[in-house]
Amino acid sequence: MTLLTLADLENRSTDVEAAVDATGGIDRWCSGLDWVLPVAAGFAPDVTPLVLAAEGGFALCASYLSAGDNKVIAGLEPLWGFSFPIIGPNPTGVARSFVAHIAERDDWDFVVLPGAPGPNHPLTITVATEMARLGTVHLQEGITRQIADIGDGYDAWFSRRSPKFRRNLRRTVRAADEADLTLSLEDAAQDDALFERILAIDHRSWKGQDGSGITSTEMSTMYATMIDRLHSRSRLHAHIARRQHGDDWIDVGYILGGLRNRQYRGLQLSYVSDIPEVANASIGNLLQHHQLKLLSEGNLADRYDMGMDFDYKRRWADRAETSSTIVMTRHT
């Protein structure tokens, strides 16, 4: 068992990805460093990492002080809880080493491990059983993600949508063509100014106006870090919707995601709300349609993880996946 710094972890990124891919039932995209490190950089830059390497796997955790001044050990990804911190081909061994390590520490009251598979999954049971050596364990329902299956092609995916959905999407695509709205054919992922372009779009969107986009300091740090990381690994996918204005084309929307091991993870989608023709053109639907076609027709991905569950995503998705959170209260 070895304690690692974040720099050590980055240097062993290939090993971490292999451990993620060997762990059944988890969100493999968000349990990897492409997600974990940027989210930590944006939302928990000053926490104390608790990263262990053991039994061919890793425990990717950190120490936090909760709002109620409780001392908590939780996943290194501090916010949404998509990632599962105990990864590797032998999760029992990793969990056992993790428990042995924290048993010697007096700087925690609770352990919170989000992103576990459902309550009856062997991995969840295994890790919860190991955690129960130190305290009282219970499971909470975690986060639900919507997944579109696209390995059999766009047409097959489209055929599984409702008649109303298919009719509306065809109408949206035709209307955009008639209004001279188009999707940029440039590879926006290679544009050095990509982050500035999407930030400018977000400032003019409803997300930017209500604070739910990428304009906050934390979100900006997270996405700038993630874009750089994905770009350096040729995993970044970014496309921008543009509209002709006189002799120029202006950016009016974007869709951003990452691709690894034939899984595409949607990260952010936004469009300007201060141009009525654009706001009323269902740019979000056009961008989803465009991205699905690119991934399917290019045979790049088998699944499109649309992220957190919202009603509108269910119309695009084929199924939902819900995680569990393992919570352990230390014995006193």
C-alpha distance (Angstrom), angle and dihedral (degrees) to the residues before:
residue distance angle dihedral
M1 . . .
T2 3.81 . .
L3 3.79 131.6 .
L4 3.81 111.9 -134.3
T5 3.77 134.9 -161.6
L6 3.80 120.7 -137.0
A7 3.81 87.8 -104.1
D8 3.81 89.1 54.4
L9 3.78 89.0 49.1
E10 3.79 92.1 52.1
N11 3.79 90.3 49.6
R12 3.81 88.7 53.9
S13 3.80 95.6 45.7
T14 3.80 92.3 125.7
D15 3.81 90.2 55.1
V16 3.80 91.0 47.1
E17 3.80 92.0 52.5
A18 3.80 90.8 49.0
A19 3.81 89.1 51.4
V20 3.81 91.3 49.2
D21 3.79 91.7 50.0
A22 3.81 90.5 50.3
T23 3.82 92.3 54.7
G24 3.79 113.5 91.6
G25 3.78 125.9 -141.0
I26 3.81 100.2 13.2
D27 3.80 133.0 112.7
R28 3.80 95.1 -93.7
W29 3.78 96.1 -171.2
C30 3.79 96.3 53.2
S31 3.80 94.1 37.6
G32 3.80 88.7 62.6
L33 3.78 127.3 85.2
D34 3.82 93.8 -103.7
W35 3.81 85.7 75.0
V36 3.80 105.9 21.7
L37 3.81 99.7 54.8
P38 3.84 98.4 44.7
V39 3.82 92.1 47.6
A40 3.80 90.3 48.9
A41 3.83 90.6 48.0
G42 3.79 91.2 52.5
F43 3.78 101.9 39.9
A44 3.81 107.5 21.5
P45 3.80 108.5 24.9
D46 3.81 94.8 147.8
V47 3.81 103.1 43.0
T48 3.77 121.7 115.8
P49 3.82 110.9 -107.1
L50 3.77 119.6 -134.2
V51 3.78 102.7 -166.6
L52 3.79 120.3 163.4
A53 3.79 131.6 -173.5
A54 3.81 112.6 -155.2
E55 3.80 140.4 145.4
G56 3.81 93.1 3.8
G57 3.79 91.2 -54.9
F58 3.78 143.2 74.7
A59 3.79 144.3 -119.9
L60 3.81 106.6 -144.8
C61 3.80 103.7 -163.1
A62 3.79 143.1 133.4
S63 3.79 139.6 -163.6
Y64 3.81 117.9 -106.3
L65 3.79 137.5 178.9
S66 3.79 109.2 -135.8
A67 3.80 125.9 -141.1
G68 3.81 88.0 -98.1
D69 3.82 91.1 52.4
N70 3.79 91.7 -106.7
K71 3.77 114.6 149.4
V72 3.80 108.0 -123.7
I73 3.78 135.4 -176.0
A74 3.79 109.4 -156.0
G75 3.76 141.7 148.6
L76 3.79 118.6 -52.6
E77 3.81 86.6 -119.5
P78 3.81 97.5 76.1
L79 3.78 107.6 -171.8
W80 3.81 126.6 42.5
G81 3.79 100.6 19.2
F82 3.79 98.8 -133.8
S83 3.80 93.6 133.8
F84 3.80 125.9 74.7
P85 3.83 111.5 -141.9
I86 3.85 99.9 -153.2
I87 3.80 107.7 74.4
G88 3.78 137.7 162.1
P89 3.80 144.7 82.0
N90 3.82 89.6 -77.9
P91 3.82 105.2 42.0
T92 3.80 91.0 166.2
G93 3.79 89.9 60.3
V94 3.81 92.8 45.2
A95 3.81 91.9 48.5
R96 3.80 91.4 47.1
S97 3.81 91.5 51.3
F98 3.80 90.4 46.6
V99 3.82 91.3 51.3
A100 3.81 91.4 47.7
H101 3.80 90.3 52.2
I102 3.80 98.6 47.8
A103 3.82 91.0 43.7
E104 3.82 86.1 70.9
R105 3.80 93.8 51.3
D106 3.79 127.4 85.3
D107 3.82 96.9 -168.3
W108 3.81 99.5 93.1
D109 3.78 142.2 64.3
F110 3.81 100.9 178.7
V111 3.79 138.9 26.1
V112 3.81 118.8 -150.6
L113 3.80 118.5 -171.6
P114 3.82 111.6 179.9
G115 3.78 127.7 -176.5
A116 3.82 97.3 50.8
P117 3.81 118.0 146.6
G118 3.82 118.1 -103.1
P119 3.80 120.8 -52.7
N120 3.81 94.2 -95.7
H121 3.80 96.2 47.7
P122 3.85 114.2 115.3
L123 3.80 92.1 -126.7
T124 3.80 92.7 54.6
I125 3.81 91.8 46.7
T126 3.81 92.3 47.0
V127 3.80 95.6 51.1
A128 3.81 93.8 40.9
T129 3.81 90.2 51.7
E130 3.79 91.8 52.5
M131 3.81 91.4 46.9
A132 3.82 90.7 51.8
R133 3.81 88.6 70.1
L134 3.81 88.0 77.1
G135 3.79 105.3 33.1
T136 3.77 151.5 -24.3
V137 3.78 112.4 -47.2
H138 3.76 129.5 -159.9
L139 3.78 134.1 167.1
Q140 3.78 126.4 -126.6
E141 3.78 127.5 -168.1
G142 3.77 108.8 -99.6
I143 3.76 132.0 -163.5
T144 3.80 128.6 -40.1
R145 3.79 121.4 -138.9
Q146 3.79 128.5 -167.4
I147 3.82 117.1 -131.5
A148 3.81 129.4 -163.5
D149 3.82 115.2 -159.3
I150 3.81 108.5 -141.3
G151 3.80 103.8 158.4
D152 3.80 90.8 104.5
G153 3.80 92.7 54.8
Y154 3.77 139.9 -94.5
D155 3.80 95.7 -77.6
A156 3.81 91.9 54.5
W157 3.79 90.9 47.8
F158 3.82 91.1 47.3
S159 3.81 91.9 49.2
R160 3.82 89.7 59.2
R161 3.80 92.3 58.7
S162 3.79 120.5 95.2
P163 3.84 119.3 -92.5
K164 3.81 89.4 -112.8
F165 3.82 92.0 52.0
R166 3.81 92.5 49.0
R167 3.80 92.6 47.6
N168 3.80 93.4 48.4
L169 3.80 94.2 46.8
R170 3.81 92.5 50.7
R171 3.80 89.1 50.0
T172 3.81 91.4 49.5
V173 3.81 92.8 51.4
R174 3.83 91.9 49.0
A175 3.80 92.4 47.6
A176 3.79 91.6 51.1
D177 3.80 91.0 51.9
E178 3.79 91.0 50.7
A179 3.82 91.5 48.7
D180 3.83 92.2 51.3
L181 3.78 92.0 -114.6
T182 3.75 111.1 147.6
L183 3.75 139.8 170.1
S184 3.75 116.6 -112.4
L185 3.79 112.0 -103.6
E186 3.79 91.3 -157.7
D187 3.79 118.1 104.9
A188 3.78 94.0 -110.3
A189 3.81 89.7 -175.7
Q190 3.81 87.8 72.1
D191 3.80 94.8 50.1
D192 3.81 111.9 110.8
A193 3.81 88.1 -152.4
L194 3.82 93.8 52.6
F195 3.80 96.6 112.5
E196 3.81 92.8 48.1
R197 3.82 89.9 49.2
I198 3.79 95.2 51.2
L199 3.80 91.5 42.9
A200 3.81 89.7 54.2
I201 3.81 90.2 50.9
D202 3.79 91.6 47.9
H203 3.80 92.6 52.1
R204 3.82 87.3 59.5
S205 3.81 95.3 45.1
W206 3.79 131.5 90.2
K207 3.79 87.5 -112.4
G208 3.78 91.0 58.3
Q209 3.78 91.8 46.4
D210 3.81 94.6 52.9
G211 3.80 95.3 38.7
S212 3.81 97.7 -112.9
G213 3.80 97.8 110.8
I214 3.79 131.9 72.9
T215 3.79 98.1 -75.8
S216 3.82 98.1 96.8
T217 3.80 118.2 94.6
E218 3.81 92.8 -112.1
M219 3.79 95.8 47.2
S220 3.79 92.7 43.9
T221 3.79 91.0 52.5
M222 3.78 91.3 47.3
Y223 3.80 95.2 49.5
A224 3.80 96.1 41.1
T225 3.81 88.7 52.2
M226 3.79 93.3 44.7
I227 3.80 94.3 47.7
D228 3.81 91.3 51.6
R229 3.78 91.6 47.6
L230 3.80 95.7 47.5
H231 3.80 92.2 44.0
S232 3.81 92.3 52.5
R233 3.81 89.1 53.8
S234 3.84 96.2 43.5
R235 3.82 89.9 -116.3
L236 3.79 99.7 114.0
H237 3.82 120.4 110.8
A238 3.79 116.9 -174.8
H239 3.80 130.2 161.7
I240 3.76 129.1 179.0
A241 3.78 129.4 -151.6
R242 3.80 112.4 -138.5
R243 3.80 136.2 -169.9
Q244 3.77 128.5 -157.2
H245 3.79 114.8 -114.1
G246 3.78 111.5 -179.8
D247 3.77 106.9 -54.0
D248 3.80 92.9 -20.6
W249 3.77 136.4 74.5
I250 3.80 118.4 -133.1
D251 3.80 128.8 -158.5
V252 3.80 112.7 -112.4
G253 3.81 105.4 162.3
Y254 3.79 144.8 1.7
I255 3.79 143.1 -161.6
L256 3.78 121.2 -154.3
G257 3.80 131.6 -170.9
G258 3.77 147.2 141.8
L259 3.79 132.1 -121.7
R260 3.80 127.9 -152.8
N261 3.79 130.2 156.5
R262 3.81 93.1 -7.2
Q263 3.79 93.2 -54.2
Y264 3.78 118.0 116.1
R265 3.80 115.9 -158.5
G266 3.78 116.1 -159.4
L267 3.79 108.4 -138.7
Q268 3.79 109.6 173.4
L269 3.78 140.4 -9.4
S270 3.79 126.4 -176.5
Y271 3.82 143.1 152.2
V272 3.79 137.8 -170.6
S273 3.78 117.9 -87.1
D274 3.82 98.4 -168.7
I275 3.83 96.2 78.1
P276 3.83 108.6 70.5
E277 3.82 95.3 -155.8
V278 3.79 89.3 53.8
A279 3.80 97.1 40.9
N280 3.81 89.3 53.0
A281 3.80 96.2 45.2
S282 3.83 98.2 80.2
I283 3.80 91.4 -118.9
G284 3.80 90.3 170.3
N285 3.80 90.8 59.2
L286 3.80 91.4 45.8
L287 3.79 91.2 52.9
Q288 3.81 93.5 48.2
H289 3.81 90.1 48.2
H290 3.80 91.4 48.8
Q291 3.80 93.9 48.5
L292 3.81 93.4 47.5
K293 3.81 91.1 51.2
L294 3.79 93.0 48.5
L295 3.79 93.2 49.5
S296 3.80 94.7 43.4
E297 3.80 100.2 41.2
G298 3.80 90.8 43.9
N299 3.83 90.0 49.9
L300 3.80 88.6 -129.9
A301 3.79 102.4 134.9
D302 3.79 142.8 24.5
R303 3.78 95.7 -159.5
Y304 3.76 137.7 28.1
D305 3.79 110.9 -151.2
M306 3.79 104.5 -155.1
G307 3.78 93.1 -170.9
M308 3.77 128.0 -138.7
D309 3.79 117.7 28.0
F310 3.82 116.7 -97.3
D311 3.79 127.9 158.6
Y312 3.80 94.6 -112.8
K313 3.81 92.3 53.3
R314 3.80 91.7 57.9
R315 3.80 89.9 68.1
W316 3.81 89.6 58.4
A317 3.80 97.9 39.3
D318 3.80 132.5 80.6
R319 3.78 98.0 -154.5
A320 3.78 146.3 -5.5
E321 3.80 129.7 -119.9
T322 3.81 119.7 -158.4
S323 3.79 124.6 -165.8
S324 3.80 132.0 -154.6
T325 3.79 130.4 -132.3
I326 3.80 119.6 -137.6
V327 3.82 111.2 -146.4
M328 3.79 122.1 -173.3
T329 3.82 126.0 -172.6
R330 3.78 111.9 -156.7
H331 3.80 118.2 -115.8
T332 3.78 111.1 -110.8
